């Protein structure tokens, strides 16, 4: 069963992942390469939730 997982209200988020990864890090190349690929042509498909929010 798919459901929305809520984030605890007691947590604090001070920085983003973009701030934590330097501009010249290799992971940025991998991210750009994967974004460029056509996942459907490679045989990947995505499952989407038909409705959003709690029941």
mmCIF entry with sequence, helices, sheets and N, C-alpha, C, O atoms, coordinates in Angstrom:
data_MODEL
# 
_entry.id   MODEL 
# 
_entity.id                         1 
_entity.type                       polymer 
_entity.pdbx_number_of_molecules   1 
# 
_entity_poly.entity_id                      1 
_entity_poly.type                           'polypeptide(L)' 
_entity_poly.nstd_linkage                   no 
_entity_poly.nstd_monomer                   no 
_entity_poly.pdbx_seq_one_letter_code       
;(UNK)(UNK)(UNK)(UNK)(UNK)(UNK)(UNK)(UNK)(UNK)(UNK)(UNK)(UNK)(UNK)(UNK)(UNK)(UNK)
(UNK)(UNK)(UNK)(UNK)(UNK)(UNK)(UNK)(UNK)(UNK)(UNK)(UNK)(UNK)(UNK)(UNK)(UNK)(UNK)
(UNK)(UNK)(UNK)(UNK)(UNK)(UNK)(UNK)(UNK)(UNK)(UNK)(UNK)(UNK)(UNK)(UNK)(UNK)(UNK)
(UNK)(UNK)(UNK)(UNK)(UNK)(UNK)(UNK)
;
_entity_poly.pdbx_seq_one_letter_code_can   XXXXXXXXXXXXXXXXXXXXXXXXXXXXXXXXXXXXXXXXXXXXXXXXXXXXXXX 
_entity_poly.pdbx_strand_id                 A 
# 
loop_
_entity_poly_seq.entity_id 
_entity_poly_seq.num 
_entity_poly_seq.mon_id 
_entity_poly_seq.hetero 
1 1  UNK n 
1 2  UNK n 
1 3  UNK n 
1 4  UNK n 
1 5  UNK n 
1 6  UNK n 
1 7  UNK n 
1 8  UNK n 
1 9  UNK n 
1 10 UNK n 
1 11 UNK n 
1 12 UNK n 
1 13 UNK n 
1 14 UNK n 
1 15 UNK n 
1 16 UNK n 
1 17 UNK n 
1 18 UNK n 
1 19 UNK n 
1 20 UNK n 
1 21 UNK n 
1 22 UNK n 
1 23 UNK n 
1 24 UNK n 
1 25 UNK n 
1 26 UNK n 
1 27 UNK n 
1 28 UNK n 
1 29 UNK n 
1 30 UNK n 
1 31 UNK n 
1 32 UNK n 
1 33 UNK n 
1 34 UNK n 
1 35 UNK n 
1 36 UNK n 
1 37 UNK n 
1 38 UNK n 
1 39 UNK n 
1 40 UNK n 
1 41 UNK n 
1 42 UNK n 
1 43 UNK n 
1 44 UNK n 
1 45 UNK n 
1 46 UNK n 
1 47 UNK n 
1 48 UNK n 
1 49 UNK n 
1 50 UNK n 
1 51 UNK n 
1 52 UNK n 
1 53 UNK n 
1 54 UNK n 
1 55 UNK n 
# 
_struct_asym.id          A 
_struct_asym.entity_id   1 
# 
loop_
_struct_conf.conf_type_id 
_struct_conf.id 
_struct_conf.pdbx_PDB_helix_id 
_struct_conf.beg_label_comp_id 
_struct_conf.beg_label_asym_id 
_struct_conf.beg_label_seq_id 
_struct_conf.pdbx_beg_PDB_ins_code 
_struct_conf.end_label_comp_id 
_struct_conf.end_label_asym_id 
_struct_conf.end_label_seq_id 
_struct_conf.pdbx_end_PDB_ins_code 
_struct_conf.beg_auth_comp_id 
_struct_conf.beg_auth_asym_id 
_struct_conf.beg_auth_seq_id 
_struct_conf.end_auth_comp_id 
_struct_conf.end_auth_asym_id 
_struct_conf.end_auth_seq_id 
_struct_conf.pdbx_PDB_helix_class 
_struct_conf.details 
_struct_conf.pdbx_PDB_helix_length 
HELX_P HELX_P1 AA1 UNK A 17 ? UNK A 20 ? UNK A 17 UNK A 20 1 ? 4  
HELX_P HELX_P2 AA2 UNK A 26 ? UNK A 36 ? UNK A 26 UNK A 36 1 ? 11 
# 
_struct_conf_type.id          HELX_P 
_struct_conf_type.criteria    ? 
_struct_conf_type.reference   ? 
# 
loop_
_atom_site.group_PDB 
_atom_site.id 
_atom_site.type_symbol 
_atom_site.label_atom_id 
_atom_site.label_alt_id 
_atom_site.label_comp_id 
_atom_site.label_asym_id 
_atom_site.label_entity_id 
_atom_site.label_seq_id 
_atom_site.pdbx_PDB_ins_code 
_atom_site.Cartn_x 
_atom_site.Cartn_y 
_atom_site.Cartn_z 
_atom_site.occupancy 
_atom_site.B_iso_or_equiv 
_atom_site.pdbx_formal_charge 
_atom_site.auth_seq_id 
_atom_site.auth_comp_id 
_atom_site.auth_asym_id 
_atom_site.auth_atom_id 
_atom_site.pdbx_PDB_model_num 
ATOM 1   N N  . UNK A 1 1  ? 0.846  -1.186 0.000   1.00 0.00 ? 1  UNK A N  1 
ATOM 2   C CA . UNK A 1 1  ? 0.000  0.000  0.000   1.00 0.00 ? 1  UNK A CA 1 
ATOM 3   C C  . UNK A 1 1  ? 0.887  1.242  0.000   1.00 0.00 ? 1  UNK A C  1 
ATOM 4   O O  . UNK A 1 1  ? 1.785  1.371  0.832   1.00 0.00 ? 1  UNK A O  1 
ATOM 5   N N  . UNK A 1 2  ? 0.636  2.135  -0.917  1.00 0.00 ? 2  UNK A N  1 
ATOM 6   C CA . UNK A 1 2  ? 1.409  3.361  -0.988  1.00 0.00 ? 2  UNK A CA 1 
ATOM 7   C C  . UNK A 1 2  ? 0.742  4.420  -0.134  1.00 0.00 ? 2  UNK A C  1 
ATOM 8   O O  . UNK A 1 2  ? -0.480 4.571  -0.159  1.00 0.00 ? 2  UNK A O  1 
ATOM 9   N N  . UNK A 1 3  ? 1.528  5.140  0.608   1.00 0.00 ? 3  UNK A N  1 
ATOM 10  C CA . UNK A 1 3  ? 0.995  6.220  1.431   1.00 0.00 ? 3  UNK A CA 1 
ATOM 11  C C  . UNK A 1 3  ? 2.046  7.304  1.596   1.00 0.00 ? 3  UNK A C  1 
ATOM 12  O O  . UNK A 1 3  ? 3.231  7.081  1.350   1.00 0.00 ? 3  UNK A O  1 
ATOM 13  N N  . UNK A 1 4  ? 1.606  8.457  2.008   1.00 0.00 ? 4  UNK A N  1 
ATOM 14  C CA . UNK A 1 4  ? 2.495  9.597  2.205   1.00 0.00 ? 4  UNK A CA 1 
ATOM 15  C C  . UNK A 1 4  ? 3.128  9.491  3.582   1.00 0.00 ? 4  UNK A C  1 
ATOM 16  O O  . UNK A 1 4  ? 2.435  9.316  4.584   1.00 0.00 ? 4  UNK A O  1 
ATOM 17  N N  . UNK A 1 5  ? 4.456  9.599  3.622   1.00 0.00 ? 5  UNK A N  1 
ATOM 18  C CA . UNK A 1 5  ? 5.151  9.603  4.904   1.00 0.00 ? 5  UNK A CA 1 
ATOM 19  C C  . UNK A 1 5  ? 5.432  11.045 5.280   1.00 0.00 ? 5  UNK A C  1 
ATOM 20  O O  . UNK A 1 5  ? 6.075  11.785 4.536   1.00 0.00 ? 5  UNK A O  1 
ATOM 21  N N  . UNK A 1 6  ? 4.950  11.423 6.425   1.00 0.00 ? 6  UNK A N  1 
ATOM 22  C CA . UNK A 1 6  ? 5.121  12.801 6.875   1.00 0.00 ? 6  UNK A CA 1 
ATOM 23  C C  . UNK A 1 6  ? 6.474  12.983 7.537   1.00 0.00 ? 6  UNK A C  1 
ATOM 24  O O  . UNK A 1 6  ? 7.036  12.037 8.088   1.00 0.00 ? 6  UNK A O  1 
ATOM 25  N N  . UNK A 1 7  ? 6.994  14.198 7.481   1.00 0.00 ? 7  UNK A N  1 
ATOM 26  C CA . UNK A 1 7  ? 8.239  14.561 8.144   1.00 0.00 ? 7  UNK A CA 1 
ATOM 27  C C  . UNK A 1 7  ? 7.896  15.051 9.541   1.00 0.00 ? 7  UNK A C  1 
ATOM 28  O O  . UNK A 1 7  ? 6.941  15.802 9.741   1.00 0.00 ? 7  UNK A O  1 
ATOM 29  N N  . UNK A 1 8  ? 8.684  14.618 10.485  1.00 0.00 ? 8  UNK A N  1 
ATOM 30  C CA . UNK A 1 8  ? 8.446  15.020 11.865  1.00 0.00 ? 8  UNK A CA 1 
ATOM 31  C C  . UNK A 1 8  ? 8.538  16.538 11.986  1.00 0.00 ? 8  UNK A C  1 
ATOM 32  O O  . UNK A 1 8  ? 9.443  17.154 11.423  1.00 0.00 ? 8  UNK A O  1 
ATOM 33  N N  . UNK A 1 9  ? 7.628  17.124 12.699  1.00 0.00 ? 9  UNK A N  1 
ATOM 34  C CA . UNK A 1 9  ? 7.637  18.577 12.904  1.00 0.00 ? 9  UNK A CA 1 
ATOM 35  C C  . UNK A 1 9  ? 8.728  19.004 13.878  1.00 0.00 ? 9  UNK A C  1 
ATOM 36  O O  . UNK A 1 9  ? 9.026  20.192 14.006  1.00 0.00 ? 9  UNK A O  1 
ATOM 37  N N  . UNK A 1 10 ? 9.320  18.033 14.560  1.00 0.00 ? 10 UNK A N  1 
ATOM 38  C CA . UNK A 1 10 ? 10.366 18.334 15.531  1.00 0.00 ? 10 UNK A CA 1 
ATOM 39  C C  . UNK A 1 10 ? 11.746 18.445 14.871  1.00 0.00 ? 10 UNK A C  1 
ATOM 40  O O  . UNK A 1 10 ? 12.711 18.836 15.529  1.00 0.00 ? 10 UNK A O  1 
ATOM 41  N N  . UNK A 1 11 ? 11.851 18.107 13.585  1.00 0.00 ? 11 UNK A N  1 
ATOM 42  C CA . UNK A 1 11 ? 13.130 18.174 12.883  1.00 0.00 ? 11 UNK A CA 1 
ATOM 43  C C  . UNK A 1 11 ? 13.352 19.562 12.304  1.00 0.00 ? 11 UNK A C  1 
ATOM 44  O O  . UNK A 1 11 ? 12.410 20.267 11.941  1.00 0.00 ? 11 UNK A O  1 
ATOM 45  N N  . UNK A 1 12 ? 14.630 19.936 12.229  1.00 0.00 ? 12 UNK A N  1 
ATOM 46  C CA . UNK A 1 12 ? 15.004 21.202 11.604  1.00 0.00 ? 12 UNK A CA 1 
ATOM 47  C C  . UNK A 1 12 ? 15.863 20.919 10.387  1.00 0.00 ? 12 UNK A C  1 
ATOM 48  O O  . UNK A 1 12 ? 16.793 20.115 10.456  1.00 0.00 ? 12 UNK A O  1 
ATOM 49  N N  . UNK A 1 13 ? 15.568 21.555 9.299   1.00 0.00 ? 13 UNK A N  1 
ATOM 50  C CA . UNK A 1 13 ? 16.375 21.418 8.093   1.00 0.00 ? 13 UNK A CA 1 
ATOM 51  C C  . UNK A 1 13 ? 17.073 22.753 7.861   1.00 0.00 ? 13 UNK A C  1 
ATOM 52  O O  . UNK A 1 13 ? 16.440 23.747 7.505   1.00 0.00 ? 13 UNK A O  1 
ATOM 53  N N  . UNK A 1 14 ? 18.379 22.758 8.069   1.00 0.00 ? 14 UNK A N  1 
ATOM 54  C CA . UNK A 1 14 ? 19.126 24.004 7.975   1.00 0.00 ? 14 UNK A CA 1 
ATOM 55  C C  . UNK A 1 14 ? 19.677 24.237 6.564   1.00 0.00 ? 14 UNK A C  1 
ATOM 56  O O  . UNK A 1 14 ? 19.668 25.364 6.069   1.00 0.00 ? 14 UNK A O  1 
ATOM 57  N N  . UNK A 1 15 ? 20.160 23.161 5.917   1.00 0.00 ? 15 UNK A N  1 
ATOM 58  C CA . UNK A 1 15 ? 20.750 23.324 4.588   1.00 0.00 ? 15 UNK A CA 1 
ATOM 59  C C  . UNK A 1 15 ? 20.159 22.307 3.627   1.00 0.00 ? 15 UNK A C  1 
ATOM 60  O O  . UNK A 1 15 ? 19.537 21.328 4.039   1.00 0.00 ? 15 UNK A O  1 
ATOM 61  N N  . UNK A 1 16 ? 20.360 22.551 2.358   1.00 0.00 ? 16 UNK A N  1 
ATOM 62  C CA . UNK A 1 16 ? 19.862 21.634 1.343   1.00 0.00 ? 16 UNK A CA 1 
ATOM 63  C C  . UNK A 1 16 ? 21.006 20.755 0.842   1.00 0.00 ? 16 UNK A C  1 
ATOM 64  O O  . UNK A 1 16 ? 22.174 21.011 1.135   1.00 0.00 ? 16 UNK A O  1 
ATOM 65  N N  . UNK A 1 17 ? 20.659 19.732 0.093   1.00 0.00 ? 17 UNK A N  1 
ATOM 66  C CA . UNK A 1 17 ? 21.667 18.861 -0.489  1.00 0.00 ? 17 UNK A CA 1 
ATOM 67  C C  . UNK A 1 17 ? 22.517 19.630 -1.495  1.00 0.00 ? 17 UNK A C  1 
ATOM 68  O O  . UNK A 1 17 ? 23.710 19.360 -1.633  1.00 0.00 ? 17 UNK A O  1 
ATOM 69  N N  . UNK A 1 18 ? 21.918 20.570 -2.188  1.00 0.00 ? 18 UNK A N  1 
ATOM 70  C CA . UNK A 1 18 ? 22.665 21.409 -3.136  1.00 0.00 ? 18 UNK A CA 1 
ATOM 71  C C  . UNK A 1 18 ? 23.782 22.174 -2.426  1.00 0.00 ? 18 UNK A C  1 
ATOM 72  O O  . UNK A 1 18 ? 24.873 22.338 -2.973  1.00 0.00 ? 18 UNK A O  1 
ATOM 73  N N  . UNK A 1 19 ? 23.511 22.635 -1.221  1.00 0.00 ? 19 UNK A N  1 
ATOM 74  C CA . UNK A 1 19 ? 24.526 23.357 -0.460  1.00 0.00 ? 19 UNK A CA 1 
ATOM 75  C C  . UNK A 1 19 ? 25.641 22.433 0.018   1.00 0.00 ? 19 UNK A C  1 
ATOM 76  O O  . UNK A 1 19 ? 26.786 22.863 0.162   1.00 0.00 ? 19 UNK A O  1 
ATOM 77  N N  . UNK A 1 20 ? 25.311 21.165 0.263   1.00 0.00 ? 20 UNK A N  1 
ATOM 78  C CA . UNK A 1 20 ? 26.285 20.222 0.808   1.00 0.00 ? 20 UNK A CA 1 
ATOM 79  C C  . UNK A 1 20 ? 27.234 19.672 -0.247  1.00 0.00 ? 20 UNK A C  1 
ATOM 80  O O  . UNK A 1 20 ? 28.327 19.219 0.093   1.00 0.00 ? 20 UNK A O  1 
ATOM 81  N N  . UNK A 1 21 ? 26.844 19.698 -1.529  1.00 0.00 ? 21 UNK A N  1 
ATOM 82  C CA . UNK A 1 21 ? 27.670 19.141 -2.610  1.00 0.00 ? 21 UNK A CA 1 
ATOM 83  C C  . UNK A 1 21 ? 28.348 20.285 -3.345  1.00 0.00 ? 21 UNK A C  1 
ATOM 84  O O  . UNK A 1 21 ? 27.689 21.208 -3.825  1.00 0.00 ? 21 UNK A O  1 
ATOM 85  N N  . UNK A 1 22 ? 29.662 20.216 -3.429  1.00 0.00 ? 22 UNK A N  1 
ATOM 86  C CA . UNK A 1 22 ? 30.412 21.297 -4.083  1.00 0.00 ? 22 UNK A CA 1 
ATOM 87  C C  . UNK A 1 22 ? 30.120 21.327 -5.582  1.00 0.00 ? 22 UNK A C  1 
ATOM 88  O O  . UNK A 1 22 ? 29.693 20.328 -6.161  1.00 0.00 ? 22 UNK A O  1 
ATOM 89  N N  . UNK A 1 23 ? 30.352 22.464 -6.192  1.00 0.00 ? 23 UNK A N  1 
ATOM 90  C CA . UNK A 1 23 ? 30.036 22.667 -7.605  1.00 0.00 ? 23 UNK A CA 1 
ATOM 91  C C  . UNK A 1 23 ? 30.876 21.783 -8.530  1.00 0.00 ? 23 UNK A C  1 
ATOM 92  O O  . UNK A 1 23 ? 30.434 21.458 -9.632  1.00 0.00 ? 23 UNK A O  1 
ATOM 93  N N  . UNK A 1 24 ? 32.072 21.392 -8.102  1.00 0.00 ? 24 UNK A N  1 
ATOM 94  C CA . UNK A 1 24 ? 32.940 20.569 -8.949  1.00 0.00 ? 24 UNK A CA 1 
ATOM 95  C C  . UNK A 1 24 ? 32.931 19.088 -8.558  1.00 0.00 ? 24 UNK A C  1 
ATOM 96  O O  . UNK A 1 24 ? 33.808 18.337 -8.985  1.00 0.00 ? 24 UNK A O  1 
ATOM 97  N N  . UNK A 1 25 ? 31.967 18.660 -7.764  1.00 0.00 ? 25 UNK A N  1 
ATOM 98  C CA . UNK A 1 25 ? 31.877 17.273 -7.356  1.00 0.00 ? 25 UNK A CA 1 
ATOM 99  C C  . UNK A 1 25 ? 31.450 16.401 -8.531  1.00 0.00 ? 25 UNK A C  1 
ATOM 100 O O  . UNK A 1 25 ? 30.646 16.829 -9.359  1.00 0.00 ? 25 UNK A O  1 
ATOM 101 N N  . UNK A 1 26 ? 31.981 15.182 -8.611  1.00 0.00 ? 26 UNK A N  1 
ATOM 102 C CA . UNK A 1 26 ? 31.688 14.268 -9.720  1.00 0.00 ? 26 UNK A CA 1 
ATOM 103 C C  . UNK A 1 26 ? 30.228 13.849 -9.770  1.00 0.00 ? 26 UNK A C  1 
ATOM 104 O O  . UNK A 1 26 ? 29.726 13.498 -10.838 1.00 0.00 ? 26 UNK A O  1 
ATOM 105 N N  . UNK A 1 27 ? 29.548 13.878 -8.652  1.00 0.00 ? 27 UNK A N  1 
ATOM 106 C CA . UNK A 1 27 ? 28.156 13.457 -8.628  1.00 0.00 ? 27 UNK A CA 1 
ATOM 107 C C  . UNK A 1 27 ? 27.279 14.379 -9.471  1.00 0.00 ? 27 UNK A C  1 
ATOM 108 O O  . UNK A 1 27 ? 26.219 13.960 -9.934  1.00 0.00 ? 27 UNK A O  1 
ATOM 109 N N  . UNK A 1 28 ? 27.695 15.609 -9.673  1.00 0.00 ? 28 UNK A N  1 
ATOM 110 C CA . UNK A 1 28 ? 26.925 16.527 -10.524 1.00 0.00 ? 28 UNK A CA 1 
ATOM 111 C C  . UNK A 1 28 ? 26.962 16.079 -11.989 1.00 0.00 ? 28 UNK A C  1 
ATOM 112 O O  . UNK A 1 28 ? 25.979 16.244 -12.711 1.00 0.00 ? 28 UNK A O  1 
ATOM 113 N N  . UNK A 1 29 ? 28.089 15.516 -12.430 1.00 0.00 ? 29 UNK A N  1 
ATOM 114 C CA . UNK A 1 29 ? 28.180 14.968 -13.787 1.00 0.00 ? 29 UNK A CA 1 
ATOM 115 C C  . UNK A 1 29 ? 27.254 13.769 -13.934 1.00 0.00 ? 29 UNK A C  1 
ATOM 116 O O  . UNK A 1 29 ? 26.538 13.648 -14.928 1.00 0.00 ? 29 UNK A O  1 
ATOM 117 N N  . UNK A 1 30 ? 27.271 12.882 -12.941 1.00 0.00 ? 30 UNK A N  1 
ATOM 118 C CA . UNK A 1 30 ? 26.406 11.698 -12.978 1.00 0.00 ? 30 UNK A CA 1 
ATOM 119 C C  . UNK A 1 30 ? 24.940 12.119 -13.012 1.00 0.00 ? 30 UNK A C  1 
ATOM 120 O O  . UNK A 1 30 ? 24.151 11.552 -13.767 1.00 0.00 ? 30 UNK A O  1 
ATOM 121 N N  . UNK A 1 31 ? 24.576 13.099 -12.207 1.00 0.00 ? 31 UNK A N  1 
ATOM 122 C CA . UNK A 1 31 ? 23.199 13.599 -12.185 1.00 0.00 ? 31 UNK A CA 1 
ATOM 123 C C  . UNK A 1 31 ? 22.794 14.142 -13.554 1.00 0.00 ? 31 UNK A C  1 
ATOM 124 O O  . UNK A 1 31 ? 21.703 13.842 -14.038 1.00 0.00 ? 31 UNK A O  1 
ATOM 125 N N  . UNK A 1 32 ? 23.649 14.929 -14.176 1.00 0.00 ? 32 UNK A N  1 
ATOM 126 C CA . UNK A 1 32 ? 23.337 15.499 -15.491 1.00 0.00 ? 32 UNK A CA 1 
ATOM 127 C C  . UNK A 1 32 ? 23.226 14.399 -16.546 1.00 0.00 ? 32 UNK A C  1 
ATOM 128 O O  . UNK A 1 32 ? 22.360 14.465 -17.418 1.00 0.00 ? 32 UNK A O  1 
ATOM 129 N N  . UNK A 1 33 ? 24.095 13.387 -16.473 1.00 0.00 ? 33 UNK A N  1 
ATOM 130 C CA . UNK A 1 33 ? 24.070 12.293 -17.438 1.00 0.00 ? 33 UNK A CA 1 
ATOM 131 C C  . UNK A 1 33 ? 22.785 11.479 -17.313 1.00 0.00 ? 33 UNK A C  1 
ATOM 132 O O  . UNK A 1 33 ? 22.148 11.169 -18.320 1.00 0.00 ? 33 UNK A O  1 
ATOM 133 N N  . UNK A 1 34 ? 22.403 11.134 -16.097 1.00 0.00 ? 34 UNK A N  1 
ATOM 134 C CA . UNK A 1 34 ? 21.198 10.338 -15.872 1.00 0.00 ? 34 UNK A CA 1 
ATOM 135 C C  . UNK A 1 34 ? 19.956 11.128 -16.276 1.00 0.00 ? 34 UNK A C  1 
ATOM 136 O O  . UNK A 1 34 ? 19.012 10.553 -16.818 1.00 0.00 ? 34 UNK A O  1 
ATOM 137 N N  . UNK A 1 35 ? 19.944 12.417 -16.025 1.00 0.00 ? 35 UNK A N  1 
ATOM 138 C CA . UNK A 1 35 ? 18.813 13.260 -16.425 1.00 0.00 ? 35 UNK A CA 1 
ATOM 139 C C  . UNK A 1 35 ? 18.674 13.290 -17.947 1.00 0.00 ? 35 UNK A C  1 
ATOM 140 O O  . UNK A 1 35 ? 17.563 13.368 -18.472 1.00 0.00 ? 35 UNK A O  1 
ATOM 141 N N  . UNK A 1 36 ? 19.809 13.229 -18.655 1.00 0.00 ? 36 UNK A N  1 
ATOM 142 C CA . UNK A 1 36 ? 19.827 13.274 -20.114 1.00 0.00 ? 36 UNK A CA 1 
ATOM 143 C C  . UNK A 1 36 ? 19.261 11.991 -20.736 1.00 0.00 ? 36 UNK A C  1 
ATOM 144 O O  . UNK A 1 36 ? 18.693 12.040 -21.827 1.00 0.00 ? 36 UNK A O  1 
ATOM 145 N N  . UNK A 1 37 ? 19.406 10.850 -20.061 1.00 0.00 ? 37 UNK A N  1 
ATOM 146 C CA . UNK A 1 37 ? 18.968 9.570  -20.603 1.00 0.00 ? 37 UNK A CA 1 
ATOM 147 C C  . UNK A 1 37 ? 17.443 9.490  -20.717 1.00 0.00 ? 37 UNK A C  1 
ATOM 148 O O  . UNK A 1 37 ? 16.716 10.060 -19.903 1.00 0.00 ? 37 UNK A O  1 
ATOM 149 N N  . UNK A 1 38 ? 16.982 8.781  -21.729 1.00 0.00 ? 38 UNK A N  1 
ATOM 150 C CA . UNK A 1 38 ? 15.550 8.522  -21.888 1.00 0.00 ? 38 UNK A CA 1 
ATOM 151 C C  . UNK A 1 38 ? 15.254 7.185  -21.220 1.00 0.00 ? 38 UNK A C  1 
ATOM 152 O O  . UNK A 1 38 ? 15.495 6.124  -21.795 1.00 0.00 ? 38 UNK A O  1 
ATOM 153 N N  . UNK A 1 39 ? 14.730 7.249  -20.003 1.00 0.00 ? 39 UNK A N  1 
ATOM 154 C CA . UNK A 1 39 ? 14.538 6.034  -19.213 1.00 0.00 ? 39 UNK A CA 1 
ATOM 155 C C  . UNK A 1 39 ? 13.517 5.084  -19.824 1.00 0.00 ? 39 UNK A C  1 
ATOM 156 O O  . UNK A 1 39 ? 13.649 3.870  -19.668 1.00 0.00 ? 39 UNK A O  1 
ATOM 157 N N  . UNK A 1 40 ? 12.509 5.596  -20.510 1.00 0.00 ? 40 UNK A N  1 
ATOM 158 C CA . UNK A 1 40 ? 11.509 4.717  -21.126 1.00 0.00 ? 40 UNK A CA 1 
ATOM 159 C C  . UNK A 1 40 ? 12.117 3.896  -22.253 1.00 0.00 ? 40 UNK A C  1 
ATOM 160 O O  . UNK A 1 40 ? 11.769 2.726  -22.413 1.00 0.00 ? 40 UNK A O  1 
ATOM 161 N N  . UNK A 1 41 ? 13.013 4.478  -23.036 1.00 0.00 ? 41 UNK A N  1 
ATOM 162 C CA . UNK A 1 41 ? 13.682 3.729  -24.100 1.00 0.00 ? 41 UNK A CA 1 
ATOM 163 C C  . UNK A 1 41 ? 14.609 2.663  -23.533 1.00 0.00 ? 41 UNK A C  1 
ATOM 164 O O  . UNK A 1 41 ? 14.890 1.668  -24.200 1.00 0.00 ? 41 UNK A O  1 
ATOM 165 N N  . UNK A 1 42 ? 15.079 2.860  -22.328 1.00 0.00 ? 42 UNK A N  1 
ATOM 166 C CA . UNK A 1 42 ? 15.956 1.885  -21.683 1.00 0.00 ? 42 UNK A CA 1 
ATOM 167 C C  . UNK A 1 42 ? 15.168 0.793  -20.962 1.00 0.00 ? 42 UNK A C  1 
ATOM 168 O O  . UNK A 1 42 ? 15.762 -0.125 -20.397 1.00 0.00 ? 42 UNK A O  1 
ATOM 169 N N  . UNK A 1 43 ? 13.849 0.881  -20.976 1.00 0.00 ? 43 UNK A N  1 
ATOM 170 C CA . UNK A 1 43 ? 13.014 -0.156 -20.392 1.00 0.00 ? 43 UNK A CA 1 
ATOM 171 C C  . UNK A 1 43 ? 12.532 0.126  -18.985 1.00 0.00 ? 43 UNK A C  1 
ATOM 172 O O  . UNK A 1 43 ? 11.938 -0.746 -18.352 1.00 0.00 ? 43 UNK A O  1 
ATOM 173 N N  . UNK A 1 44 ? 12.774 1.317  -18.486 1.00 0.00 ? 44 UNK A N  1 
ATOM 174 C CA . UNK A 1 44 ? 12.298 1.672  -17.150 1.00 0.00 ? 44 UNK A CA 1 
ATOM 175 C C  . UNK A 1 44 ? 10.904 2.275  -17.258 1.00 0.00 ? 44 UNK A C  1 
ATOM 176 O O  . UNK A 1 44 ? 10.585 2.962  -18.228 1.00 0.00 ? 44 UNK A O  1 
ATOM 177 N N  . UNK A 1 45 ? 10.097 2.015  -16.272 1.00 0.00 ? 45 UNK A N  1 
ATOM 178 C CA . UNK A 1 45 ? 8.782  2.652  -16.218 1.00 0.00 ? 45 UNK A CA 1 
ATOM 179 C C  . UNK A 1 45 ? 8.544  3.112  -14.794 1.00 0.00 ? 45 UNK A C  1 
ATOM 180 O O  . UNK A 1 45 ? 9.108  2.562  -13.848 1.00 0.00 ? 45 UNK A O  1 
ATOM 181 N N  . UNK A 1 46 ? 7.713  4.117  -14.649 1.00 0.00 ? 46 UNK A N  1 
ATOM 182 C CA . UNK A 1 46 ? 7.455  4.648  -13.316 1.00 0.00 ? 46 UNK A CA 1 
ATOM 183 C C  . UNK A 1 46 ? 6.023  4.345  -12.911 1.00 0.00 ? 46 UNK A C  1 
ATOM 184 O O  . UNK A 1 46 ? 5.104  4.384  -13.730 1.00 0.00 ? 46 UNK A O  1 
ATOM 185 N N  . UNK A 1 47 ? 5.857  4.049  -11.652 1.00 0.00 ? 47 UNK A N  1 
ATOM 186 C CA . UNK A 1 47 ? 4.522  3.858  -11.091 1.00 0.00 ? 47 UNK A CA 1 
ATOM 187 C C  . UNK A 1 47 ? 4.123  5.155  -10.421 1.00 0.00 ? 47 UNK A C  1 
ATOM 188 O O  . UNK A 1 47 ? 4.891  5.730  -9.650  1.00 0.00 ? 47 UNK A O  1 
ATOM 189 N N  . UNK A 1 48 ? 2.930  5.607  -10.715 1.00 0.00 ? 48 UNK A N  1 
ATOM 190 C CA . UNK A 1 48 ? 2.473  6.842  -10.099 1.00 0.00 ? 48 UNK A CA 1 
ATOM 191 C C  . UNK A 1 48 ? 1.314  6.539  -9.160  1.00 0.00 ? 48 UNK A C  1 
ATOM 192 O O  . UNK A 1 48 ? 0.549  5.599  -9.374  1.00 0.00 ? 48 UNK A O  1 
ATOM 193 N N  . UNK A 1 49 ? 1.206  7.327  -8.151  1.00 0.00 ? 49 UNK A N  1 
ATOM 194 C CA . UNK A 1 49 ? 0.105  7.211  -7.210  1.00 0.00 ? 49 UNK A CA 1 
ATOM 195 C C  . UNK A 1 49 ? -1.120 7.842  -7.857  1.00 0.00 ? 49 UNK A C  1 
ATOM 196 O O  . UNK A 1 49 ? -1.067 8.973  -8.341  1.00 0.00 ? 49 UNK A O  1 
ATOM 197 N N  . UNK A 1 50 ? -2.205 7.111  -7.861  1.00 0.00 ? 50 UNK A N  1 
ATOM 198 C CA . UNK A 1 50 ? -3.411 7.597  -8.552  1.00 0.00 ? 50 UNK A CA 1 
ATOM 199 C C  . UNK A 1 50 ? -4.091 8.736  -7.797  1.00 0.00 ? 50 UNK A C  1 
ATOM 200 O O  . UNK A 1 50 ? -4.738 9.584  -8.411  1.00 0.00 ? 50 UNK A O  1 
ATOM 201 N N  . UNK A 1 51 ? -3.953 8.762  -6.499  1.00 0.00 ? 51 UNK A N  1 
ATOM 202 C CA . UNK A 1 51 ? -4.526 9.849  -5.740  1.00 0.00 ? 51 UNK A CA 1 
ATOM 203 C C  . UNK A 1 51 ? -3.505 10.336 -4.726  1.00 0.00 ? 51 UNK A C  1 
ATOM 204 O O  . UNK A 1 51 ? -2.664 9.563  -4.269  1.00 0.00 ? 51 UNK A O  1 
ATOM 205 N N  . UNK A 1 52 ? -3.571 11.575 -4.382  1.00 0.00 ? 52 UNK A N  1 
ATOM 206 C CA . UNK A 1 52 ? -2.619 12.139 -3.441  1.00 0.00 ? 52 UNK A CA 1 
ATOM 207 C C  . UNK A 1 52 ? -3.311 12.518 -2.156  1.00 0.00 ? 52 UNK A C  1 
ATOM 208 O O  . UNK A 1 52 ? -4.507 12.805 -2.136  1.00 0.00 ? 52 UNK A O  1 
ATOM 209 N N  . UNK A 1 53 ? -2.558 12.515 -1.104  1.00 0.00 ? 53 UNK A N  1 
ATOM 210 C CA . UNK A 1 53 ? -3.078 12.905 0.186   1.00 0.00 ? 53 UNK A CA 1 
ATOM 211 C C  . UNK A 1 53 ? -3.621 11.723 0.965   1.00 0.00 ? 53 UNK A C  1 
ATOM 212 O O  . UNK A 1 53 ? -3.801 10.633 0.423   1.00 0.00 ? 53 UNK A O  1 
ATOM 213 N N  . UNK A 1 54 ? -3.872 11.947 2.210   1.00 0.00 ? 54 UNK A N  1 
ATOM 214 C CA . UNK A 1 54 ? -4.415 10.865 3.042   1.00 0.00 ? 54 UNK A CA 1 
ATOM 215 C C  . UNK A 1 54 ? -5.828 10.505 2.622   1.00 0.00 ? 54 UNK A C  1 
ATOM 216 O O  . UNK A 1 54 ? -6.539 11.336 2.056   1.00 0.00 ? 54 UNK A O  1 
ATOM 217 N N  . UNK A 1 55 ? -6.247 9.260  2.895   1.00 0.00 ? 55 UNK A N  1 
ATOM 218 C CA . UNK A 1 55 ? -7.610 8.851  2.501   1.00 0.00 ? 55 UNK A CA 1 
ATOM 219 C C  . UNK A 1 55 ? -8.675 9.631  3.263   1.00 0.00 ? 55 UNK A C  1 
ATOM 220 O O  . UNK A 1 55 ? -9.868 9.412  3.054   1.00 0.00 ? 55 UNK A O  1 
# 
